[in-house]
Amino acid sequence: TFGIQNNDDDAFQQLDYATSTGCNFIDTAELYPVPLTSPEYRAGATEEILGRYIAKDRVCREDLVIATKICGYSPNSRVAAARSYPNEPISPPPDCRLDSSSVKNAVDASLRRLNTDYIDLYQIHWPDRYVPSFGMTTFQHTQAQQREDDEISILETASALKDMIDEGKIRYIGLSNESTFGVCQWINACEQLGIRDKLATIQNSYNLLDRRFDSELAEACHHYDIGLLPWSVLAGGLLSGKYNKRHNGSNIITSTSNSRFVRFGEYMKRWHPNFASKTTLDATEEYAKIASDAGLTPSELAIGFVRSREFVKKNGSVIVGATTMDQLKENLAPFVNDVALDEEVLARINEVHLKCKDPCCSL
């Protein structure tokens, strides 16, 4: 993401190209860029780059839908420390929490970095309470009990967001890395506050290797009219085919020294070609074969699959990213060319999925 693998020039060129194709939704976060382990990491740098782009008037601000996120619970956080922007980070770093004061400070810091006076969609990056996330599937009762007395209530967070809506600083609310229980609690809180219509989206992991959203969350979000904004639709780049040992097709963009899983050796291990499970890597190879047979690149197949989901088509969108312009063009091709997967291709995808559901996830 912008700020580590991409500089301002790279970012501006990609944003210019994306907007020229009709893309108007830009997603970022106060946490970004990633990974946090990079020597170049500085919280908020991605928002700053986007803010500099907006300041250049290369596109009308009103034509963009800008989304950003506030961090959930994270002790001694460099992200919370950076909310003093443009001043020096706060020392020692405070905790990231979702109390009223923290929410309002984070909103104001993002507005300053983004060089705008309103945020279209403001998302909770992950909850303040304990919840299994980032590939974990099992609820740990002990961890939940350890945090219960210290949790910031969803109602307090939602109340702070209502204040920000009333002040015109944010327009809509989004969730992220949230559970079915959490969605229901957010619905209740927003109904109490009279802002039920402002809760619009949820941004959870969803891709060919992680389809957990298909079940209870899909049902809840269907009934509550909440759209999915899936993140890591290419599983951190693994599903692009560039790390495949056997390239099925000469049109696949290969990895370079600046590719995420080459440059950052232990990042996102569940999708990293050196650490992912054999079933994950085998499934990735099978999906690449399906793509080749359909005349698509692996990226086009992976993105086309996510686009085909009703909870994305109805009221969501697909988040794609890229390091290079060639990657961006490939990732936007399914939208520009309106790629639709036929029933035979979808059936073959489901056959692979049923062999081992969500192989990249763990207990």
C-alpha positions in Angstrom: 0.0 0.0 0.0 1.0 3.6 -0.5 3.8 4.7 1.7 6.1 1.6 1.7 5.9 -0.2 -1.6 4.7 2.9 -3.5 5.7 6.5 -3.4 3.7 9.6 -4.2 4.4 9.4 -7.9 3.4 5.7 -8.1 0.3 6.4 -6.1 -0.8 9.5 -8.1 -0.4 7.5 -11.4 -2.4 4.7 -10.1 -5.1 7.0 -8.7 -5.3 8.8 -12.1 -5.7 5.6 -13.9 -8.3 4.1 -11.5 -10.4 7.3 -11.7 -10.1 7.3 -15.5 -11.8 3.9 -15.6 -14.7 5.1 -13.5 -13.4 3.9 -10.1 -14.5 6.3 -7.4 -14.1 4.4 -4.1 -10.8 4.7 -2.3 -10.2 2.7 0.9 -7.5 3.5 3.5 -6.9 3.5 7.2 -5.1 5.4 10.0 -3.0 2.3 10.4 -1.8 2.1 6.8 0.7 1.4 5.2 1.4 -2.2 6.0 3.3 -4.1 7.1 4.1 -2.4 10.4 7.3 -4.4 10.6 8.8 -2.5 7.6 11.6 -0.1 8.6 9.8 2.6 6.5 6.6 2.2 8.5 4.9 5.4 9.7 1.3 5.4 10.8 -1.0 7.5 8.7 1.4 7.8 5.7 -1.1 6.4 3.3 -3.8 8.9 4.3 -1.2 11.7 3.9 -0.4 10.5 0.3 -4.1 10.5 -0.6 -4.4 13.9 1.0 -1.7 15.3 -1.2 -3.4 13.8 -4.2 -6.7 15.5 -3.2 -4.8 18.8 -2.7 -3.6 18.7 -6.3 -7.2 18.8 -7.6 -6.5 16.0 -10.1 -10.0 14.9 -9.5 -13.0 16.6 -7.9 -13.3 15.6 -4.2 -17.1 15.3 -4.5 -16.6 12.6 -7.2 -14.7 10.4 -4.7 -16.0 8.1 -2.0 -13.3 8.1 0.6 -13.3 5.4 3.3 -10.9 5.2 6.2 -10.7 3.3 9.4 -10.0 3.7 13.1 -8.0 1.0 14.9 -9.7 -1.2 17.5 -8.0 -2.3 20.7 -4.2 -2.1 20.5 -2.0 -1.3 23.5 0.9 1.1 23.3 0.1 1.9 19.7 2.1 4.0 17.3 -1.1 4.6 15.5 -2.7 6.3 18.5 0.5 8.3 19.0 0.3 9.6 15.4 -3.1 11.2 16.0 -1.2 14.3 17.0 -0.5 14.9 13.3 1.0 17.2 12.0 2.8 17.5 15.3 5.3 14.9 16.5 3.8 11.6 17.7 2.7 11.3 21.3 5.3 9.7 23.7 4.9 7.3 25.3 2.4 5.8 22.8 -1.2 5.6 24.2 -3.5 2.6 23.6 -5.8 2.4 20.6 -9.3 2.2 22.1 -12.8 3.0 20.8 -14.0 5.3 23.6 -15.6 8.6 22.6 -12.5 10.8 23.0 -10.3 8.4 21.0 -12.9 8.2 18.2 -13.1 11.9 17.9 -9.4 12.4 18.0 -8.9 9.8 15.3 -11.5 11.3 13.0 -9.9 14.7 13.3 -6.4 13.3 12.6 -7.7 11.5 9.5 -9.4 14.6 8.2 -6.1 16.6 8.6 -4.1 13.9 6.8 -6.6 13.4 4.0 -6.9 17.2 3.4 -10.7 17.0 3.4 -13.5 18.3 5.6 -15.5 15.1 5.5 -15.1 11.3 5.3 -17.6 9.4 3.3 -17.3 6.1 5.1 -15.7 5.8 8.5 -15.0 2.2 9.6 -14.1 0.4 12.8 -11.0 -1.5 11.7 -11.5 -4.2 14.3 -13.5 -4.3 17.6 -12.5 -3.1 21.0 -13.6 -6.4 22.5 -11.9 -9.7 21.9 -13.0 -11.5 18.7 -11.2 -14.1 16.6 -9.8 -12.3 13.6 -7.2 -12.3 10.8 -7.7 -16.0 9.9 -8.5 -17.3 13.4 -11.8 -19.3 13.6 -12.2 -20.4 17.3 -13.7 -18.2 20.0 -11.4 -18.4 23.0 -13.5 -18.0 26.2 -10.5 -17.3 28.4 -9.4 -14.3 26.2 -12.9 -13.0 26.1 -13.3 -13.2 29.9 -9.9 -11.4 30.4 -11.2 -8.4 28.4 -14.8 -8.2 29.5 -14.4 -5.8 32.3 -12.3 -3.4 30.2 -14.3 -3.4 27.0 -15.6 -0.1 25.5 -19.3 -0.6 24.8 -20.4 -0.5 21.2 -23.0 2.1 22.2 -20.3 4.5 23.4 -18.4 4.1 20.1 -21.6 4.5 18.1 -22.6 7.6 20.1 -19.2 9.2 19.3 -19.7 8.4 15.6 -23.2 10.0 15.7 -21.6 13.2 17.1 -19.2 13.1 14.1 -22.1 12.6 11.7 -24.0 15.5 13.3 -20.9 17.7 12.9 -20.7 16.8 9.2 -17.3 15.1 9.6 -18.4 11.6 8.6 -21.3 10.5 6.4 -21.7 6.8 6.9 -20.4 4.1 9.3 -18.7 0.8 8.4 -17.6 -2.2 10.4 -14.6 -4.4 9.7 -13.3 -7.8 10.9 -16.5 -8.1 12.8 -18.6 -11.1 13.8 -22.3 -11.9 13.4 -22.8 -11.1 17.1 -21.0 -7.8 16.6 -23.2 -6.8 13.6 -26.3 -7.4 15.6 -25.0 -5.4 18.6 -24.2 -2.5 16.2 -27.7 -2.6 14.7 -29.2 -2.3 18.2 -26.9 0.6 19.1 -27.6 2.5 15.9 -31.3 2.0 16.3 -31.2 3.4 19.8 -29.3 6.4 18.5 -31.5 7.0 15.5 -28.7 6.4 13.0 -29.7 2.9 11.8 -29.6 4.2 8.2 -26.0 5.3 8.6 -24.6 1.8 9.2 -23.8 0.8 5.6 -21.0 -1.8 5.2 -18.7 -4.4 6.7 -15.1 -5.0 5.5 -14.1 -8.6 6.3 -11.7 -11.0 4.6 -13.3 -12.8 1.6 -11.6 -14.6 -1.2 -11.3 -18.0 -2.9 -9.3 -19.3 0.1 -11.4 -17.8 2.8 -15.2 -17.9 2.3 -16.3 -17.8 6.0 -18.6 -14.8 5.2 -20.9 -17.1 3.1 -22.8 -18.4 6.2 -24.2 -16.5 9.2 -22.6 -13.2 8.4 -24.1 -13.3 4.9 -27.5 -14.0 6.4 -27.3 -11.2 9.0 -26.0 -8.6 6.5 -28.7 -9.6 4.0 -31.5 -8.9 6.5 -29.8 -5.7 7.8 -29.0 -4.4 4.3 -25.2 -4.2 5.0 -22.9 -4.6 2.0 -19.6 -6.4 2.1 -16.3 -4.7 1.1 -14.1 -7.7 1.0 -10.4 -7.2 1.8 -7.5 -9.3 0.4 -9.5 -10.7 -2.5 -6.2 -12.0 -3.8 -5.1 -13.4 -0.5 -2.3 -10.9 -0.1 -1.2 -11.6 -3.7 -1.1 -15.4 -3.5 -4.1 -15.8 -5.7 -2.6 -13.6 -8.4 -0.5 -16.6 -9.6 2.8 -14.6 -9.4 4.1 -16.9 -6.6 2.9 -20.2 -8.3 5.6 -22.8 -8.9 3.8 -23.7 -12.1 2.6 -20.8 -14.1 -0.6 -21.7 -16.0 -0.4 -19.2 -18.8 2.2 -16.8 -20.1 0.1 -13.7 -19.2 0.7 -14.0 -15.5 2.6 -11.1 -13.9 5.6 -12.6 -12.0 6.9 -11.6 -8.6 9.8 -9.2 -8.2 12.1 -8.1 -5.3 9.4 -5.5 -4.4 6.6 -8.1 -4.2 5.0 -8.3 -0.8 5.9 -11.9 0.0 9.4 -11.5 -1.3 10.2 -8.3 0.4 8.5 -9.2 3.7 9.5 -12.8 4.5 7.1 -13.6 7.3 4.1 -11.3 6.5 0.6 -12.8 6.4 1.9 -16.3 6.9 -1.4 -17.9 6.2 -1.1 -16.8 2.6 2.7 -16.6 2.3 4.0 -19.1 -0.3 6.8 -20.2 2.1 4.5 -20.8 5.1 0.9 -21.4 3.9 -0.5 -24.9 4.3 -0.2 -27.5 1.5 -3.9 -27.4 1.1 -3.8 -23.6 0.6 -1.1 -23.9 -2.0 -2.7 -26.8 -3.8 -6.0 -25.0 -4.0 -4.2 -21.9 -5.3 -2.7 -24.0 -8.1 -6.2 -25.5 -8.9 -7.7 -22.1 -9.2 -4.9 -21.0 -11.5 -5.7 -24.0 -13.7 -9.4 -23.1 -13.8 -8.5 -19.5 -14.7 -6.2 -20.7 -17.6 -8.9 -23.0 -19.0 -11.4 -20.0 -18.9 -9.0 -17.7 -20.7 -8.5 -15.6 -17.6 -5.5 -14.7 -15.4 -5.7 -16.0 -11.8 -6.3 -12.5 -10.6 -9.2 -12.0 -13.0 -10.8 -15.3 -11.8 -10.3 -14.4 -8.1 -11.8 -11.0 -8.5 -14.5 -12.2 -10.9 -15.6 -14.7 -8.3 -15.9 -12.1 -5.5 -17.8 -9.8 -7.9 -20.3 -12.6 -8.5 -21.4 -12.8 -4.8 -24.8 -11.3 -4.1 -23.7 -9.6 -0.9 -21.1 -7.7 -3.0 -23.3 -7.0 -6.0 -26.3 -5.7 -4.1 -24.8 -3.0 -1.9 -21.0 -3.7 -1.5 -17.9 -3.3 -3.6 -14.6 -5.0 -4.3 -11.4 -3.6 -2.8 -8.4 -4.2 -5.0 -4.8 -3.0 -4.6 -1.6 -3.1 -6.6 2.1 -2.3 -6.3 2.6 -1.7 -10.0 0.6 -0.1 -12.8 0.4 -3.4 -14.7 -1.0 -5.1 -11.6 -3.6 -2.4 -11.2 -4.7 -2.7 -14.8 -5.1 -6.4 -14.5 -7.0 -6.1 -11.2 -9.4 -3.5 -12.7 -9.9 -5.5 -15.9 -12.8 -7.5 -14.5 -14.6 -4.2 -13.9 -13.6 -2.5 -17.1 -14.4 -5.5 -19.2 -17.3 -6.6 -17.0 -16.0 -10.1 -16.6 -18.7 -12.6 -15.6 -18.0 -16.2 -14.6 -20.3 -18.7 -16.1 -22.0 -21.5 -14.2 -19.4 -24.1 -15.3 -16.5 -22.0 -13.9 -18.4 -21.3 -10.7 -19.1 -25.1 -10.3 -15.4 -25.9 -10.7 -14.5 -23.3 -8.1 -17.0 -24.8 -5.7 -15.5 -28.3 -6.3 -12.1 -27.1 -5.2 -13.7 -25.2 -2.2 -15.5 -28.3 -1.0 -12.3 -30.4 -0.9 -11.1 -28.2 1.9 -13.1 -25.2 3.0 -11.1 -22.1 3.9 -7.7 -23.8 4.0 -5.8 -20.7 5.0 -7.7 -20.3 8.3 -6.6 -21.8 11.6 -8.0 -22.5 15.0 
